Amino acid sequence: MLSTRPRRRRATAPILVGVVAAGCLVAGPAAALPVRAAVVDAPLEVVADDAALVLSPVGTYETGVFDESAAEIVASYDGRLYVVNARAGLVEVLDVKKPSKPKKVGEVQGDGIANSVAIRADGLGVVAIEDADDKTAPGHVVFFDATKKKPRVLGSVEVGSLPDMVAISADGTRAVVANEGEPADDFSSDPEGSVAVIDLPDTVAAAIQADVRIADFHEFEEGGSKTLPEDVRVFGPTPESDLPVSRNLEPEYVAVDGDTAYVALQEANAFAVVDLDSATVEEILPLGFVDHSQAGHGIDASDRDPQGAPMFAIRTFEGLKGMYLPDGLVAYQAAGETYLVSANEGDAREWGDYVEPARVKDLGDDGLAPVCETSPAAALTGDADLGRLNVSTAMGLSEDGSCYEELYAFGSRSFSIWTTDGEQVFDSGEDFERITHEAAPEFFNSNHSESNLEGRSEDKGPEPESLAIGEVDGRTYAFIGFERVGGVVVYDITDPTDATFVTYLNNRDFSVSVEDDGVELLSEAGDLGPEGLTFVSAETSPTGEPMLAVANEVSGTTTLFTIDTIS
């Protein structure tokens, strides 16, 4: 059972908005700009009847930058938040000892574009830095000292192309970097994807280049010593003919468990298992597909149903499958076993002249193969059914390539729990669309930059982007952010095979549509486009109680939430 209840705005104090400092590998404070506050008057909420906790927004820091990735990934250390501002190419340091009054106190900047940040328990910070001029060139990891009042840069090492995410092992001995290796925007070149394993010093100091080892995918090429499973997606043009598998695989996210890293290969619909001792990719595990014809796994596939108008309508569809294509991936322990939790966002490859997605109703036109007449989806190509839905043109073709026997949508609009062998033990199915509709029926499947009804139904729905895991009162919870409609949903995952919905909160005011109404109303809109989440345990929280921090790339806000238990 679900219930809704009104929420009141919590008082907020002046927020300092930082000015970017110029330079290379510097750290220091920034000047204050006008006061802002973006905790909305009435956050939208859905709560399970047996919920043990709820979320409450308590304070927000604003950059004042709209839809330019000014707040992406967030890490917590000693009463401060470290927030990746990709637009400015740096990490902003926020003092949150008073959570209702976050303020900027410094920044860490590398010579490039910051993509990710992580901090070890002793204060050694690491930042993944993409080359600012050529994303296909090798990137860097910058080290900094977070124990200093003004965070101090310590040095850097070179890693692979486009380092997109960095994680530190629980014992603090290694940093692991997902080098995404995206193609050039015009698809003139496509660097290899790889995983960097960096042995970290025992003290708060920079690693040296000799501490960096690169795990590549060479042995999965044709003739290599390792087998690439059939369901691992390797597709699209190959600008360079050598190493087609290694250039195609694009590591996205890293989850570290002991001496093993599990790396999401988003577009490939798989994850790689990396042995950190040897810095080698041991195996690649395909995630398979969700069958959208099965009960409990329906979707709202159209923004024009049933007669040219948007309407909430979750249905199952014969002949339609979904590719999980996860972004966020986190490991946790339950009953002595390791499990992986994935936020199944979905993503397509669109580089240069190559465009993977197409609407179902366009199959058969402009050189695309049609839906096979024998496919159960053949009668579902109208706008009220699957016609508007974006699907992959690289999946589902008949053996002779003449028509599509099955259709494959991007993302599953769910989160999943997996064993480390790649077996799915839980999937949330169609929960997310039902829960977000319960919270805001007039803005179901809204976009993030503008408020609308069903703006994303024909694409990837709410788009579960990333997640964090934390323990509260002996129970383990997953906190999952929705990139498009916004908000954070919470599930109790203490039993991985029987995860249960707890609560959903969206600190967003849909009456403000920034893209339509103007950026001067950005502060009133609340949080738009959650990108990165971090759980702050009671032991490390400035309040002594657990909290959640969320960085929102479209609104440029970083918001702190209290985690309030219900007795």
C-alpha positions as CSV (number, residue, x, y, z in Angstrom):
1,M,0.0,0.0,0.0
2,L,1.1,3.5,-0.8
3,S,0.1,6.8,0.8
4,T,0.9,10.4,0.2
5,R,1.2,13.1,2.8
6,P,1.8,16.9,2.6
7,R,5.3,18.2,3.3
8,R,6.2,21.7,4.5
9,R,9.3,23.6,3.5
10,R,12.1,23.7,6.0
11,A,13.7,27.0,6.7
12,T,16.9,27.7,4.8
13,A,19.6,30.2,5.3
14,P,21.7,32.2,2.8
15,I,23.6,30.0,0.2
16,L,27.0,31.0,-1.1
17,V,27.5,30.4,-4.8
18,G,31.1,30.1,-5.9
19,V,33.0,31.8,-8.7
20,V,35.3,29.6,-10.7
21,A,39.0,30.3,-10.2
22,A,41.2,30.1,-13.2
23,G,44.4,28.0,-13.3
24,C,45.8,24.5,-13.3
25,L,45.8,22.1,-10.3
26,V,44.8,24.7,-7.8
27,A,42.6,24.7,-4.7
28,G,41.1,27.6,-2.8
29,P,38.0,29.6,-1.9
30,A,35.7,31.5,-4.2
31,A,33.7,34.7,-3.8
32,A,30.1,34.8,-2.8
33,L,27.3,35.7,-5.2
34,P,23.6,36.4,-4.6
35,V,21.7,34.5,-2.0
36,R,19.5,31.6,-3.3
37,A,17.4,28.8,-1.8
38,A,15.9,25.8,-3.6
39,V,14.1,23.7,-1.1
40,V,10.6,23.8,-2.5
41,D,7.5,24.6,-0.4
42,A,5.8,21.2,-0.9
43,P,8.1,18.3,-2.0
44,L,6.2,15.5,-3.6
45,E,6.2,12.3,-1.6
46,V,4.9,8.7,-1.7
47,V,5.3,6.5,1.4
48,A,4.7,2.8,1.8
49,D,2.3,2.1,4.7
50,D,5.0,0.1,6.5
51,A,7.8,2.5,5.8
52,A,10.6,2.6,8.4
53,L,12.0,5.9,7.2
54,V,11.3,9.0,5.1
55,L,13.5,11.7,3.5
56,S,13.3,15.4,4.2
57,P,15.2,18.1,2.3
58,V,17.1,20.3,4.7
59,G,19.4,22.5,2.7
60,T,20.6,23.3,-0.8
61,Y,23.7,24.8,-2.4
62,E,23.1,26.4,-5.8
63,T,25.5,27.3,-8.5
64,G,22.8,29.2,-10.4
65,V,23.7,27.4,-13.6
66,F,21.0,25.7,-15.6
67,D,21.4,22.5,-17.6
68,E,25.2,22.6,-17.9
69,S,26.2,19.9,-15.5
70,A,27.3,22.2,-12.7
71,A,26.6,19.5,-10.1
72,E,27.2,15.9,-11.0
73,I,29.0,13.6,-8.6
74,V,29.2,14.2,-4.8
75,A,31.4,12.7,-2.1
76,S,31.4,13.4,1.7
77,Y,34.2,13.8,4.1
78,D,34.5,15.4,7.6
79,G,31.5,17.8,7.4
80,R,32.1,18.7,3.8
81,L,30.7,17.8,0.4
82,Y,32.9,17.6,-2.6
83,V,30.8,18.2,-5.7
84,V,31.9,17.7,-9.4
85,N,31.1,20.9,-11.4
86,A,31.8,19.5,-14.9
87,R,30.8,22.9,-16.5
88,A,33.6,24.6,-14.6
89,G,36.0,21.6,-14.8
90,L,36.5,21.4,-11.0
91,V,35.3,20.1,-7.7
92,E,33.5,22.5,-5.4
93,V,34.0,22.1,-1.7
94,L,31.0,22.8,0.5
95,D,30.9,23.1,4.2
96,V,27.8,21.4,5.5
97,K,28.5,21.2,9.2
98,K,25.2,23.1,9.4
99,P,23.2,21.2,6.8
100,S,20.6,23.9,6.4
101,K,23.4,26.4,5.6
102,P,25.7,24.8,3.0
103,K,28.4,27.2,1.8
104,K,31.3,27.0,-0.6
105,V,34.7,27.1,1.1
106,G,37.0,26.1,-1.7
107,E,37.6,24.1,-4.9
108,V,39.9,21.6,-6.4
109,Q,40.8,22.1,-10.1
110,G,42.6,19.9,-12.6
111,D,43.9,20.7,-16.0
112,G,40.8,19.4,-17.8
113,I,37.2,18.4,-17.1
114,A,36.4,16.9,-13.7
115,N,34.1,13.8,-14.0
116,S,34.2,12.0,-10.6
117,V,35.5,12.3,-7.1
118,A,36.1,9.9,-4.2
119,I,37.8,10.4,-0.8
120,R,39.5,7.9,1.4
121,A,38.8,7.7,5.1
122,D,42.1,9.5,5.9
123,G,41.3,12.4,3.6
124,L,43.2,11.4,0.4
125,G,41.0,12.6,-2.4
126,V,41.0,11.5,-6.0
127,V,39.4,13.2,-9.0
128,A,39.0,11.7,-12.5
129,I,40.0,14.4,-15.1
130,E,39.1,14.2,-18.8
131,D,41.4,16.0,-21.3
132,A,39.7,19.3,-22.0
133,D,40.8,19.6,-25.6
134,D,40.5,16.0,-26.8
135,K,38.3,13.6,-24.9
136,T,39.9,10.7,-26.8
137,A,43.3,11.5,-25.4
138,P,44.5,9.9,-22.1
139,G,43.0,11.5,-19.0
140,H,44.4,11.9,-15.5
141,V,43.6,11.3,-11.9
142,V,44.4,14.2,-9.6
143,F,45.1,13.6,-5.9
144,F,44.3,16.1,-3.1
145,D,44.5,16.5,0.6
146,A,40.9,16.9,2.1
147,T,42.2,17.3,5.6
148,K,43.4,20.8,5.0
149,K,41.2,23.8,5.6
150,K,41.9,24.7,2.0
151,P,42.1,21.4,0.1
152,R,45.6,21.0,-1.4
153,V,46.5,19.3,-4.7
154,L,49.2,16.7,-4.3
155,G,49.9,15.5,-7.8
156,S,48.5,13.5,-10.7
157,V,48.9,10.4,-12.8
158,E,47.9,9.5,-16.4
159,V,45.2,6.9,-17.0
160,G,43.1,5.9,-20.0
161,S,40.8,7.8,-22.3
162,L,37.9,9.7,-20.7
163,P,38.2,8.6,-17.1
164,D,34.5,8.8,-16.2
165,M,34.3,7.3,-12.7
166,V,36.7,6.6,-9.8
167,A,36.1,4.5,-6.7
168,I,38.4,3.7,-3.8
169,S,38.5,0.2,-2.3
170,A,37.1,-0.3,1.2
171,D,40.6,-1.0,2.6
172,G,41.9,2.2,0.9
173,T,44.8,0.5,-0.9
174,R,43.5,1.1,-4.4
175,A,41.7,3.6,-6.6
176,V,39.9,2.0,-9.6
177,V,39.0,4.2,-12.6
178,A,36.5,3.4,-15.4
179,N,38.1,4.8,-18.6
180,E,35.1,5.1,-20.8
181,G,36.9,5.7,-24.1
182,E,34.0,7.3,-25.9
183,P,34.4,7.9,-29.7
184,A,35.2,11.4,-31.0
185,D,31.9,13.3,-31.5
186,D,32.3,12.9,-35.3
187,F,33.1,9.2,-34.9
188,S,36.5,9.8,-36.7
189,S,38.2,7.8,-34.0
190,D,37.2,5.4,-31.1
191,P,39.8,4.9,-28.3
192,E,39.9,1.7,-26.2
193,G,37.9,1.4,-23.1
194,S,39.9,0.3,-20.1
195,V,40.1,0.1,-16.3
196,A,42.9,1.8,-14.4
197,V,44.0,0.2,-11.1
198,I,46.1,2.6,-9.0
199,D,48.0,1.4,-5.9
200,L,47.6,4.2,-3.4
201,P,50.2,5.3,-0.8
202,D,49.7,4.6,2.9
203,T,49.8,8.3,3.6
204,V,47.9,11.3,2.3
205,A,50.1,11.7,-0.8
206,A,49.9,11.3,-4.5
207,A,50.5,8.0,-6.3
208,I,53.2,8.0,-9.0
209,Q,52.9,6.8,-12.5
210,A,54.5,3.4,-11.7
211,D,51.6,2.8,-9.4
212,V,49.1,2.7,-12.3
213,R,48.2,-0.5,-14.1
214,I,45.7,-0.7,-17.0
215,A,43.3,-3.6,-17.4
216,D,42.3,-3.9,-21.0
217,F,39.9,-6.0,-23.1
218,H,42.5,-7.4,-25.6
219,E,42.0,-11.0,-24.7
220,F,38.3,-10.8,-25.6
221,E,39.2,-9.9,-29.2
222,E,38.8,-12.6,-31.9
223,G,41.6,-15.1,-31.4
224,G,42.2,-14.0,-27.8
225,S,42.3,-16.3,-24.8
226,K,39.0,-15.3,-23.3
227,T,35.5,-15.8,-24.7
228,L,33.1,-12.8,-25.2
229,P,29.6,-14.0,-24.5
230,E,27.1,-13.7,-27.4
231,D,24.7,-11.3,-25.6
232,V,27.5,-8.7,-24.9
233,R,26.6,-5.9,-27.3
234,V,29.4,-5.0,-29.7
235,F,27.9,-3.1,-32.5
236,G,28.1,0.0,-34.8
237,P,30.8,1.3,-37.1
238,T,34.5,0.7,-36.4
239,P,36.5,3.8,-37.4
240,E,39.7,1.9,-36.6
241,S,39.7,-1.7,-37.7
242,D,42.0,-3.1,-35.0
243,L,40.7,-4.1,-31.5
244,P,37.0,-3.7,-32.4
245,V,35.9,-5.2,-29.1
246,S,38.2,-3.1,-26.9
247,R,37.2,0.1,-28.7
248,N,33.5,-0.7,-28.5
249,L,33.4,-1.5,-24.8
250,E,33.0,1.7,-22.7
251,P,33.4,1.3,-18.9
252,E,30.9,3.5,-17.1
253,Y,30.8,2.8,-13.4
254,V,32.9,0.9,-10.8
255,A,31.8,-1.1,-7.8
256,V,34.7,-2.5,-5.7
257,D,34.5,-5.5,-3.4
258,G,37.7,-6.7,-1.8
259,D,40.2,-7.5,-4.5
260,T,37.6,-7.5,-7.3
261,A,36.0,-4.6,-9.2
262,Y,32.7,-4.9,-11.1
263,V,32.5,-2.5,-13.9
264,A,29.4,-1.5,-15.7
265,L,29.7,-1.6,-19.5
266,Q,26.6,0.4,-20.2
267,E,26.1,0.3,-23.9
268,A,27.3,-3.3,-24.0
269,N,24.5,-4.3,-21.5
270,A,27.1,-6.2,-19.4
271,F,29.6,-5.8,-16.5
272,A,33.2,-6.7,-16.4
273,V,34.9,-8.6,-13.6
274,V,38.3,-7.2,-12.9
275,D,41.0,-8.8,-10.7
276,L,42.7,-6.0,-8.9
277,D,45.8,-7.9,-7.9
278,S,46.7,-8.7,-11.4
279,A,44.8,-5.7,-13.1
280,T,43.2,-8.0,-15.6
281,V,39.6,-8.4,-16.8
282,E,38.7,-11.9,-15.9
283,E,35.3,-12.2,-17.6
284,I,32.5,-10.2,-19.0
285,L,29.0,-11.1,-17.9
286,P,25.9,-10.1,-20.1
287,L,22.9,-8.9,-18.2
288,G,20.3,-10.3,-20.6
289,F,16.9,-8.6,-21.3
290,V,13.6,-7.8,-19.6
291,D,10.6,-9.2,-21.4
292,H,8.0,-6.4,-21.5
293,S,5.3,-8.9,-22.4
294,Q,5.4,-10.3,-18.9
295,A,3.1,-9.2,-16.1
296,G,4.8,-6.7,-13.7
297,H,7.2,-5.6,-16.4
298,G,5.0,-3.3,-18.5
299,I,5.8,0.3,-19.5
300,D,4.1,3.4,-20.7
301,A,5.5,3.4,-24.2
302,S,3.7,6.4,-25.7
303,D,3.1,10.1,-25.1
304,R,0.2,10.0,-27.5
305,D,-2.1,7.3,-26.1
306,P,-4.8,6.5,-26.8
307,Q,-5.9,9.1,-29.3
308,G,-3.1,11.6,-29.8
309,A,-3.1,12.8,-26.2
310,P,-0.9,11.8,-23.3
311,M,-2.4,9.5,-20.7
312,F,-1.0,7.2,-18.0
313,A,-1.2,3.7,-19.4
314,I,1.3,1.0,-18.3
315,R,0.9,-2.0,-20.6
316,T,2.7,-5.2,-21.5
317,F,3.7,-5.6,-25.2
318,E,4.4,-8.8,-27.1
319,G,7.6,-8.7,-29.0
320,L,9.2,-6.0,-26.9
321,K,12.2,-6.4,-24.7
322,G,14.2,-4.0,-22.7
323,M,18.0,-3.7,-22.4
324,Y,19.1,-3.0,-18.8
325,L,22.1,-0.8,-19.9
326,P,22.9,0.3,-16.3
327,D,24.7,3.4,-15.3
328,G,25.1,3.3,-11.5
329,L,26.5,0.1,-10.0
330,V,27.1,-0.5,-6.3
331,A,28.2,-3.6,-4.4
332,Y,27.0,-4.6,-0.9
333,Q,26.9,-7.6,1.5
334,A,23.9,-9.6,2.6
335,A,24.1,-12.8,4.6
336,G,27.8,-13.0,3.9
337,E,27.4,-12.8,0.1
338,T,28.2,-10.0,-2.3
339,Y,25.5,-8.5,-4.5
340,L,25.5,-5.8,-7.1
341,V,22.8,-3.2,-7.4
342,S,22.3,-1.5,-10.8
343,A,20.3,1.6,-11.8
344,N,19.1,0.6,-15.3
345,E,19.1,4.0,-17.1
346,G,19.6,2.9,-20.7
347,D,21.8,4.6,-23.2
348,A,22.2,4.6,-27.0
349,R,25.2,5.2,-29.3
350,E,24.9,8.3,-31.4
351,W,28.2,9.5,-32.9
352,G,28.8,11.2,-36.2
353,D,26.5,9.8,-38.8
354,Y,25.7,6.7,-36.7
355,V,22.5,6.9,-34.8
356,E,21.4,3.7,-33.1
357,P,17.8,4.6,-31.9
358,A,14.8,4.9,-34.1
359,R,11.1,5.2,-33.4
360,V,9.2,2.0,-34.0
361,K,6.9,3.6,-36.5
362,D,9.9,4.7,-38.6
363,L,11.2,1.1,-39.0
364,G,10.9,0.3,-42.7
365,D,11.6,3.9,-43.8
366,D,14.8,5.7,-44.8
367,G,16.8,2.5,-45.3
368,L,15.7,0.9,-42.0
369,A,14.4,-2.7,-42.0
370,P,10.7,-3.0,-41.2
371,V,9.2,-5.0,-38.3
372,C,8.7,-8.6,-39.5
373,E,5.1,-9.4,-40.5
374,T,5.4,-12.5,-38.3
375,S,6.5,-10.5,-35.2
376,P,3.8,-10.0,-32.5
377,A,4.9,-6.3,-32.5
378,A,3.9,-5.9,-36.2
379,A,0.4,-4.8,-35.2
380,L,1.7,-2.4,-32.6
381,T,3.4,0.2,-34.7
382,G,0.8,3.0,-34.2
383,D,1.4,6.0,-31.9
384,A,-1.0,4.7,-29.3
385,D,1.0,1.5,-29.0
386,L,4.7,1.2,-29.7
387,G,5.0,3.6,-32.7
388,R,6.5,6.5,-30.6
389,L,8.9,4.3,-28.7
390,N,12.6,4.6,-29.4
391,V,14.3,1.2,-29.9
392,S,17.7,-0.1,-31.0
393,T,18.3,-0.6,-34.7
394,A,21.2,-2.8,-33.8
395,M,19.1,-5.5,-32.0
396,G,16.4,-7.9,-33.0
397,L,17.1,-8.3,-36.7
398,S,16.3,-11.6,-38.4
399,E,19.2,-13.7,-39.5
400,D,19.1,-12.4,-43.0
401,G,18.8,-8.8,-41.8
402,S,15.6,-8.2,-43.7
403,C,13.3,-7.3,-40.8
404,Y,13.0,-6.9,-37.0
405,E,11.7,-10.1,-35.3
406,E,11.9,-8.4,-31.8
407,L,12.2,-4.9,-30.6
408,Y,14.6,-3.7,-27.9
409,A,14.0,-0.6,-25.9
410,F,16.7,1.4,-24.0
411,G,16.8,0.8,-20.2
412,S,14.3,-1.3,-18.2
413,R,12.9,1.7,-16.1
414,S,13.9,-0.3,-13.0
415,F,16.7,-1.2,-10.7
416,S,18.0,-4.7,-10.3
417,I,20.0,-6.8,-7.8
418,W,22.5,-9.4,-9.2
419,T,24.8,-12.0,-7.9
420,T,28.5,-11.5,-8.8
421,D,28.0,-14.3,-11.4
422,G,25.5,-12.1,-13.2
423,E,22.3,-13.8,-12.0
424,Q,19.4,-11.4,-11.4
425,V,17.7,-12.0,-8.0
426,F,15.5,-9.0,-8.0
427,D,14.1,-6.4,-10.4
428,S,11.7,-3.6,-9.5
429,G,9.8,-4.0,-12.8
430,E,7.2,-1.3,-13.4
431,D,7.3,0.1,-9.9
432,F,9.0,3.3,-10.8
433,E,6.5,4.5,-13.3
434,R,3.6,3.6,-10.9
435,I,5.2,5.3,-8.0
436,T,6.1,8.5,-9.8
437,H,2.6,8.7,-11.3
438,E,1.2,8.4,-7.8
439,A,3.3,11.3,-6.7
440,A,2.6,13.7,-9.6
441,P,0.0,12.3,-12.1
442,E,-0.1,15.6,-14.0
443,F,3.6,15.4,-14.7
444,F,4.1,11.7,-15.1
445,N,7.3,10.9,-17.0
446,S,8.1,14.6,-17.2
447,N,11.4,15.8,-18.6
448,H,13.9,17.6,-16.3
449,S,14.6,20.9,-18.1
450,E,10.9,21.5,-18.6
451,S,7.7,20.4,-16.8
452,N,5.5,18.3,-19.0
453,L,3.2,15.2,-19.1
454,E,4.8,12.1,-20.6
455,G,7.7,13.9,-22.2
456,R,9.8,10.8,-21.7
457,S,7.3,8.0,-22.0
458,E,8.5,7.2,-25.6
459,D,12.1,7.1,-24.5
460,K,13.4,5.8,-21.1
461,G,10.7,6.9,-18.6
462,P,12.0,8.2,-15.3
463,E,15.6,7.1,-16.1
464,P,17.0,5.6,-12.9
465,E,20.5,7.2,-13.2
466,S,22.6,6.4,-10.1
467,L,22.3,5.1,-6.6
468,A,23.8,4.9,-3.2
469,I,23.5,2.3,-0.5
470,G,23.5,2.8,3.3
471,E,22.5,1.1,6.5
472,V,20.0,2.6,8.9
473,D,19.0,0.9,12.2
474,G,20.4,-2.4,11.0
475,R,18.6,-2.4,7.6
476,T,20.2,-1.9,4.2
477,Y,18.6,0.6,1.8
478,A,19.1,1.6,-1.8
479,F,18.6,5.3,-2.7
480,I,18.0,5.7,-6.4
481,G,17.8,9.0,-8.3
482,F,15.6,9.6,-11.3
483,E,17.4,11.7,-13.9
484,R,14.3,12.9,-15.8
485,V,11.2,13.3,-13.6
486,G,13.5,13.8,-10.6
487,G,13.4,12.7,-7.0
488,V,14.9,9.8,-5.0
489,V,13.2,6.5,-4.4
490,V,14.2,4.3,-1.5
491,Y,14.1,0.5,-1.3
492,D,14.9,-1.8,1.6
493,I,17.3,-4.3,0.1
494,T,18.3,-6.2,3.3
495,D,17.0,-9.3,1.7
496,P,18.3,-9.1,-1.9
497,T,15.7,-11.5,-3.3
498,D,12.8,-9.6,-1.7
499,A,13.5,-5.8,-1.9
500,T,10.6,-3.6,-0.9
501,F,9.6,0.0,-1.7
502,V,9.9,2.4,1.3
503,T,9.5,6.0,0.1
504,Y,9.9,8.4,-2.8
505,L,10.6,12.2,-2.4
506,N,10.9,14.7,-5.2
507,N,12.2,18.2,-4.2
508,R,10.7,19.8,-7.3
509,D,8.1,22.3,-8.1
510,F,6.5,21.3,-11.4
511,S,4.6,24.6,-11.6
512,V,8.0,26.1,-12.7
513,S,9.2,24.9,-16.1
514,V,12.6,26.6,-16.4
515,E,13.0,25.9,-20.1
516,D,9.7,27.6,-20.8
517,D,9.6,30.2,-18.0
518,G,13.3,31.3,-18.0
519,V,16.4,30.7,-15.9
520,E,15.6,33.5,-13.6
521,L,13.0,31.1,-12.0
522,L,15.6,28.3,-11.6
523,S,15.8,28.6,-7.8
524,E,12.0,28.2,-7.5
525,A,12.0,24.9,-9.5
526,G,13.9,22.9,-6.9
527,D,16.1,20.0,-7.9
528,L,16.3,19.0,-11.6
529,G,18.2,16.0,-13.0
530,P,19.7,14.0,-10.1
531,E,23.0,12.7,-11.2
532,G,25.1,11.6,-8.2
533,L,24.1,10.5,-4.7
534,T,26.1,9.7,-1.6
535,F,25.0,8.2,1.7
536,V,26.4,9.9,4.8
537,S,26.4,7.5,7.7
538,A,25.5,8.5,11.2
539,E,29.2,8.0,12.2
540,T,30.4,10.5,9.6
541,S,27.4,12.9,9.5
542,P,27.8,16.4,11.0
543,T,24.5,15.9,12.8
544,G,25.2,12.4,14.1
545,E,22.3,11.1,12.1
546,P,22.4,9.6,8.6
547,M,21.9,11.9,5.6
548,L,21.7,11.7,1.9
549,A,23.4,14.2,-0.5
550,V,22.2,14.5,-4.1
551,A,23.9,16.5,-6.9
552,N,21.6,17.6,-9.6
553,E,23.1,18.3,-13.0
554,V,20.3,20.3,-14.6
555,S,19.4,22.6,-11.7
556,G,23.1,22.8,-10.6
557,T,22.0,22.2,-7.1
558,T,23.4,20.0,-4.3
559,T,20.7,19.1,-1.7
560,L,21.1,17.5,1.7
561,F,18.3,15.2,3.0
562,T,17.8,14.0,6.5
563,I,16.8,10.4,6.8
564,D,14.1,10.4,9.4
565,T,13.1,7.0,11.0
566,I,9.4,6.3,11.7
567,S,8.8,4.5,15.0
